[in-house]
Amino acid sequence: MGFRIGFGFDVHQLAEGEEFWLGGILLDHYKGAVGHSDADVLIHAICDALLGAAALGDIGYHFPDTSDDYKGIDSKILLKEVVRLITNEGFSIGNIDATVSLQLPKIKPHILAIRQKLAEVMQVDVNVISVKATTTEKLGYVGKEEGVNAHAVCLINS
């Protein structure tokens, strides 16, 4: 059996009045992420990691932000499609490890729910998904609550 490793990164601006979706869960916060889709930075990073591991390009290639088909789309739909794409290429998900960099809101109370939602969408065991959070100690765009980013690595097997 062969395996491949993928890496994904995504960033979104935060703004008042926007919904804040993270890992498929709607968080209650006065700011949310701005984007063409629902701007779920964690799911987008995971999609890029999975696509990269399978050498299938990136999320922008498959779901361009110039297409009205993806305007406001639920990122869980994009993640399901990415899993279908890598499965069609003969791959399965080994594990995913992701880190969200965000000053506020604190996501520690939501991590289990996020992991469970991601596992449900990808049809994998929750124990193969790790989600961690960090702040930037009030430094940079994350620390100033102007934006959020996420990094993800994955292992896929053939």
Secondary structure, DSSP 8 states (H G I E B T S, - for coil): --EEEEEEEEEEEEEETS-EEETTEEE--SEEE-SSS---HHHHHHHHHHHHHTT---HHHHS-TT-GGGTT--HHHHHHHHHHHHHHTT-EEEEEEEEEE-SSS--GGGHHHHHHHHHHHHTS-GGGEEEEEE--TT-HHHHTTSEEEEEEEEEEE-
